[in-house]
């Protein structure tokens, strides 16, 4: 495989590229429109989409047609390979029998930024010859590994190309040689333009347990929606500990020796589906382990993350018997809702008034100062964070950037000591950003201490700040937010136009904490200045550029960001799930809120740095 663009294409090459590109664009733009059957690729009419898919139509592909050139055969083979029906049966009709046996596409996919350029290799003429070579050239957008995990290509990724060889069989061109990896003759290659990939693949979550807190953490994967064994694929993914960025960070509850013996998917009322999952386990498996397995299964199959739920209810059979303690064996998301942390509905909102005092909106119609010194403004704060349980407050103050913490719960007690709720200096340096609490009441903050940039964790209950071990070549961290599960942290690395968004996994505790397996999110975004978690699957981020501030919704599955309505001069953003309003702060010291993503913003009051607990 050569990492370069080929030389100028011929007129025929440009025609094939244009034909394939226009065809694919027309298909995707047409939505549910029926494409005339004379073409090689088209859509069916309206049909019920697979679970988790927003498109209304299925992809229809046809075998190669008489008179097609080698370029047309390769172009349409790439499109036909997006159909997974019967083991890519239609795509295999583009291959000779020998090539079909050597083509074994798996979960791995190369995702292309656009329709690839396809042209005949210079120096070889098709004419009446029985052999031809066709070059496929593309710009890589992302890859899907063997576990279904999506990884965006690095900015400026080199263009790539591959060569397909064809032979004329009874007057029709068929592919007899596919690109293979290394010296192996077998080809696992699957190339899909981004639009086509998103038509036939859908994001789902596998759920694993964080160590040692026993909270479920989503592990995003992309799966082919038309697969006949989609539920089986997802359940099989839970039998082993996670790979990729959650490796050594989260675990499965399924014990060694657990075996999936059968999966049945049945219609369920009203209009949904239920799954009966049969698992064989060692007889000595504790009931608590079975319960933990059931939570993983239910969340993986019934979660509405990224789209409609795949399954509405699950029945779990263990060694041929329905799981005990359930009504008819039926289980749904409500039975295990607490396993995934969420922002609670009507969560209290905290913010900074003009004098640097912390105030809170709760159930009352008007804001009130928080208990303790932070609510007085005697020590003006410029950034704040509240622990998930509402017990502790953290703030940054002063030109030298000192990090303070305060015990709000102690200060709220009627007979509290005079010093209860005082702001206590915990770390001094410069340029502190964050701050953010995790589920264990440990404060995270980035900044410079003794002139050295880094990230520190500070236990609320007391003790010295601990420097977090970060991956090499990460660059200075200028913003961060810990996920509600405490296992993931979203980071802004770099400054100015070079600032970009990363997702890392958290390991360790106490005096040894590390961020590992960083994954870049939304590589096309630059100039990141602020972020917050919207829910367990999405981050909201603000970018700054000469054209102004913009608000983005970024899925943590690696897929592309979505631009959302924002306001001029945005400098901060906070959220606590779709059940709570969003708040942003502006550069002129005003707070604005919105009832949801995509809804209008309205100016509500003077203030800054709004924060929900977490």
N, C-alpha and C positions, 0 to 999 in steps of 0.2 A: 504494500500500500504506500503510495507516494503522497507526501504532505505538501502538495503544491497545486496551483491551478495549471491545467494544461494550456497548450498554446491556443491561438484563436481557432474557434470552431468553424466548420464549413457551413454553407448556407443550409444544408440538410440538417446539421446539428442544431442550428438555431431554430429551424422549423419544428424539429421534434421537441425541443425545450419549450417553445411557445405553445405547441399543441397540447403537450402534457400539462403545462402550467395553466393555460386557459381552461382546459377541461376540469382540472382539480378545483380551480377557483370558482368555476361555474357550479360545480357540484356542491361546494361548501356554501356558496352564496344562495343557492336555490332552496336550501332548507329541505322542505318536504315536497318540493316539486318533482314530478316524475321526469326523468331524462329519457329521450327517445332510445329505444332498445337497440338501434343500429350502432350506437357508440360502444366502445369497449368497457366503459365503466359508468355506472349510474346509481341512482337511488330508487328505492321502492317508494310507494305511496305511504301515507301516514300509518304508523303501527305503534304498538305499545313498546316503549323503550325498555331495555334492561334496567334493573335497579341501579340507581346512582347515576344514570345518564340523562342529560337534558335533551339530547338530540331526539328528533321524532322519527327518524328514518333509518333504515338499514342499508348497508352498502351492498350493491349488486355488482358482481364481477362476471366477466365472460372469458372463455378460453381464447387463445390467439386465433386471428382470422386470416383467411387466405389472402396473400398479396401484401401482408405487412412486411415492412423492412426490418432488419435486425434492430435498429434503434427503437422502432415501435414495439417490437416484442419485449425488449428489456424494460422500456418505460412502463408498459402495461403489466409486466410481471411484478414490478415493484408495487404498483397499485393493487394488483390482485393478491399480493402477499399479506395485505391488511385483512383479508377474509380468513378467519380461523376455522370456518366450517369444515368438518370432516378432515381435519389435519391438513388444512390449506389445500384442499382438493383441486380447486380451480387453478391456483398458482402452479401446482405441479404439472398441469397440462402444458405449461410453457417450457417444461424441462424434458430432456431425454430421459428414458428409464434409469440410466446409470446416474445422471445428475440428480434425479429425484431421490434416489436412495442415499445420496451423499448430502442432501439438503435436509438438515435436522434443526430447524429454528426452535429456540428455547425462549426463556423469559427475557433474555438480553435483547435490547433494541437500540439501534442508533437513530436518534431523532434529528431530522434535518431542518435547518432554518427555513427552507423553502423547497419547492419542487426541484429535484436535481437536474443538472445539465447532462444530457445523454447524447453522445456522438460517436460515430465510427472512428476507430483508431486510425490515424493517418498512416498511409503506406499500404493499407489492406483494402482492397476494393471488393464490394460484394458481388456485383455483376452476376455472372453465371457461376462463380466459384461456389464451392460447397462449404467454405469456412469463412467466419467473420469474427472480428473482435470489436466490442463496444465498450467505451469508457463511460463510467458514471462518476460525475464530479459534484461535490456538495460542500456546503458550509455546515459544520456540526453545531447543533444547538444544545443537545444534551444526550445522555445515555441512560438506559435502563439496565441495571445489572441483573444477574441471575436470580436475585431475590425480589425483583420488582421495584427496587429503589431508584428514584430519579435523581440524577446528578447533572446540574447545568454545566455546560462547557465553560472554561475560563474565558474571560474577555479577550478578543483577539485570537481565538483558537484558529489554527491554520486550516486552510481548506484541504479537503481530502478527495481521493479518487480511487476507484477500483475498476478492474477490467473483467468483463464477462465474455466468454467465448461461445460462439454459436455454430451450429451446423445445419445445413439444409436437409431436411428429411421429407422425401416425397414432395419436394417443391415448397415446403413450409419451414421457416426458420424456427429452430428450437435451441434453447440454452443447454449446452453440454458441459460448461465449465463455470462454476461460481467461485467468487472470492472465498478463500479459506484462511484460517488463522495459522501462522507459522508454517510448519512443514506438513500439517495435517491436511488430508484431502477432504475431510468432512467440513461442511460449511454450516455454521450456526447463525449466519448473518441475517438480520432483519432490518431493512432500512425503511423508515417511514417519515415523510414530511410532517412537520409539526401539526398542521391542521388535520391531516389524516390520522395521525397518532391520537389526537384528542377526540376524534370521532369514534375510534374503535377501542380505546383504553379509557378506564375511569379510575380516579383515585379512591382508594379505600384505606382503612386503618387496621393493622394488627395491633392488639393490645398486650403489653407485657407489664410485669410488676417491677416497680422501682425498688432498689435495694437501699435501706432495709425497711422503708416506710409502708410497703404493701399498698401503694397507690398504683392504679393502672396508668401507663404512659402510652400514647399512640405512636406506632411505628408506621409511617405512611408508605404505601406501596401503590403501584399502578397495575391493574389487571385487565386482561382482554374481556370486554363486556359480553361478547357473544360466545364465550367459552361454555361448553356443555358441563364442565365440572368446576365452575367458579367457586361455589361454596366449599367443595372439597379442597380446592387450592388454598383458600383462606384458612380453613381448619388445619390443614397439613402444616401451614406456616407457623402454627402455634405449638407444634409438638417439640420443637427445639428452641433453645435460647436464641435471641435475636442476633443477626449479623449486622455488619455495617456500623453506622454511627452509634447504635445502642449496645454494641457488643461490650461485654464486661460492665455494663451499666444497669441493665435490666435483665430479668429472668422470666422463664415461663413456669407456671404452676404444674404443668404436665410432667409427671415423674418419668424417669428412664423406663423404657419398656412399654409406655403408653402407645397404643396402636389404634388408628382410625380404621374401623371395619366396614362402616356403611354410612352413607348420607342420603337422605330422602328429602326432596323439596316438594311441598304440597301446597295447593291453593288454600288460602285462609280468608275468612270473612272479616271485614268487607274489602275485597279486592286486593288483599295482600298475600303474602306467602309465609309458610312456616317451614322450619327445617327440623328433621329428626336426625340427630347425630349419635351414632353408636361408637362408643370407645371401649376398648378392652384395656383393663388396668390390672396390675398385680392385686391379689386378694387382700393384701395387707395395707392398701392405700387408705389413709385416714379420711374421714368424712370432711375435715376442714380443707384438705387438698382438693377433693371433688368440688366443694363449694367455690374454691378459688379458680379452678378450671372453668366452672360454669360461668363465672363472671367474665373471664376472658372470652369465652365463646359468644356469650350474649352481646357483649360490647362490640366484638369484631363483626358479627353478622347483622346486628340491628342498629348500630350507630348511624345517625343521619349526617355524619361528617361529610362535607363536600357534595352532598346531594341526598336524594331520597334514600331511605333505608333499604338495603337489599332484602332483608327478611324482617318480618314483624314479630315473630315469636319462635322460640327454640325449645325443643324437647331433647333432653340429654339422657341417653341410655348408657348405663355402665354395666358391662358384662351381661348385656341382654335385658337389664331391668331399668325401669324408669328411675331417675334420680329421686331418692326419698325426700320427703318434706316439701314437695311442691304440689300444687293443685293440678292433678292430672298430668304432672310433669311439664306443664307449660310455664315458660319463663320469658320475661320481657325486660326491656331496658329499665323500667321503673324498679325492678327487683334489685338492681345493682347500680343505681344512679350514684350512690355515695362513693363508689370506687374511683371515680374520676373527679378531681376537684373542679368546682365551678364557682364563679362569682355569684353570691346570693342575690336574689331579687331585692330591689329597694336597698341596695348596699349604701351605707353612709358615704357622703362625699366630703373630703377635706380640701381646703385650699388656703392660700396665703392672702391676707388682706394687704392693703397698700403699705402698712407700717411693719410688715414682716411677721405679724401674729397669725397663728393657725386657727382657723375657724372650721366648723363642721355643720353640714346639712344632714339631718337624720329624718325622722318622721315629722319633725316640726316644720312649720312653714318658713321660718326664718333661721338663719345661721346663728350659731352660738360659739363662743371661744372654747377651745379644748381645755380640759383641766390641766393645771400645772403651769410652769413658767412659759411653755411654748405658746400658750394662749394669751399672754400679756403683751407681747411685742417688745419686752425689755431687751431681749436679744433677738434682733431681727433675723429671720431666716430667709433664704432665697430658693431653697429646694426642700421638699419634704417627702416622706414615705411613711406609711402606716402598716404595721404587721398584719398578716391575714386575720388573726384573731382580734385585732383592735387593741391589743394590750400595750404595744409599744409604738413610739413615734421616733423617727430619725429626721434630722435636718442638717443642712449645710449653711454656714453663716460666715460672714467676715471676708475681707479681701484676701486673707491668707487661706481661706477655705478650710475651716475646721468642721469635722463631722461630729454631731451631737446626737445623743439618744435620750429619751425620756420615758418614764413608766407612767403611761396614762391611766392604767387601771389603779395603781397605787394612789395617784393624785385624785381620782374620782371618789375615793372612800371618804365618808363623812368625817371621820376622826383621823384623817391621815396626818402624819408628821409634817411640820412646816417644810421640810426638804423634799417631801414626796412630790414627784413630778418635775423636779428640777432638770434642766438640761445639763448633761454631763459630757465633757469633751472626751472623745474616743480616738480621734485620729486627726493630725494636723498636716497640711501639705498645701497643694494648689491644684486648681482645675478639676475639682471633684465633680463627678456626674453620676447619675443613677438617681438617688440611692434606691435600693430595692430589697425587700425582705423575702426570705423563703419560708416554707411551711414550718420550719423548725425555729422560727424567730431568730434567724441569723441574718444580719444586714450585709448586703453586697454594695460595694461602691468602687468606682474607678477614679483614677487621678494620679497625681505625682506626689510622692513622699521622698523627702531628701533629694529632690530633683529627678527621681527615677519613676517613669510611668509604670502603672500596673493596676491590678484589681485586688481588693482586700475584702475579707469577711470579718465581721465583728459580732460576736455572740451578745445577744441582748442582756443575758443574765450576768455579764461581766467577763473580764479577761481581755487579753491583748488582741489587737487586730492581727490577722494572719494573712500573709501574702498568698494569692492564688497562683498556682503554677499554670501558665498559659502555653499554648503551642508556639514553637519558634516561628519567627517571621510573621507573626500575627499583626504587628504594628501596634501603636498606642490605642487602647480602648477608650473611646470618648463618650460612650453611652452603653447602658445595659438594663435588662429587665429579666428577672428570674420568672420562669413559668410557674403557674399555680401548683404543679406537681413537684417542684423543687429539683427536678432532674435535668431540666433543659434551661438554658440561658440564651437569650437573644442579645447579641453584641453589635455595637457600631465600632468598627475598627478603622483607624485612619482619621484624617482631618480634612476639612474643606471639601473640594470637589472629589478627593480621593476616598472620602469616607464611604464605607460599604457595610452591608448587613451580613451577619454570620449567625449560625445556630450551633451551639456546642452542648456537649453532655457533661454533667457534673458528677465527679466521683470524689469520695473521701469525705471526711468530716474532722472537726476538732482542729488539730494543728497541721493537717495535711489535706488540702483541697486542690483539685485540679479541674481544668476544663479541657476535654479531649474531643477528638473526632470533629473538628469544626467543619461545617458545611456552609458554603456561601449560598445565600438566598437572593433571588432576584438580581443576578449579576449585572443586568442592564441599568440598575439604579445606582446613582452616585450622588454625592453631596448629602448623605444622610445626616440629619441633625437631631432627631428625636424618635422615640419608639415606645410602644406599649403592647402588651398582649390583648387581643380582642377576645379570643376564646382559646381553647386548647389547640386549635388547628391554624390560627391566623394571627399574624402580627400586623399592627398598624404602624406605618412609618411616615415621617415627614422628610422631604428632601428640599434643599435650598439650591437655587440656581439664579442666574441673572434675570430669568423670566419670572421668578417668584417662587413662593413655597407651594408644594403640592403634597397631597395626602394619598397614601397608597395602602391597599390591603394586600398583604403578602402571605400566601399559603406556605406553611412550613414543609410541604411535601416536595418543594423544589420547583414547582411550576411558576409561571410568570405572574407578576403583580397586576392588580387592577386599580386604575386611577379612580379615586372617589372625590365627591365634591368637598372642597375645603374652603378656607377663607384667606384673604391676603394677610401676610404678616404672621402666619402660624409659627409658634415656637415650641409648643408642648401639646401633647395629646394623652388622654387617659380613657380607659374603657374597662368594663367588667362584664363582658358578655352581652349578647343581644337583648337580655332582659333589663338592662340598665342604660340610661342615656350616655352619650359620649360627650366629653368636654375637651375643648381646646383653649389654650392661652395664646394671646396675641402679643406682638411686640409693643403695643401701646398700653399694656396692663389691663386688658379686658378678658373676661371669660365668656365663652359662647358654648351653647350645647345643642345637641341634635338628638332626636328620639331614636335614630338608627342610622346605619350606613346608607348613604345615598339620599338621606332626608335633609331638608333645609336646616341651616344653622341660624341661631338667633342669639343676639347679644343679651346677656342676663345681668352682669354686674362687673364692677371693678374687682380685680383679683388676678392671681397667677398661680401656676403650678398646681392645678387641681389633681387630686390623687384619691383613688379608691384603695381600700385595704389590700395589701399584697405588693 
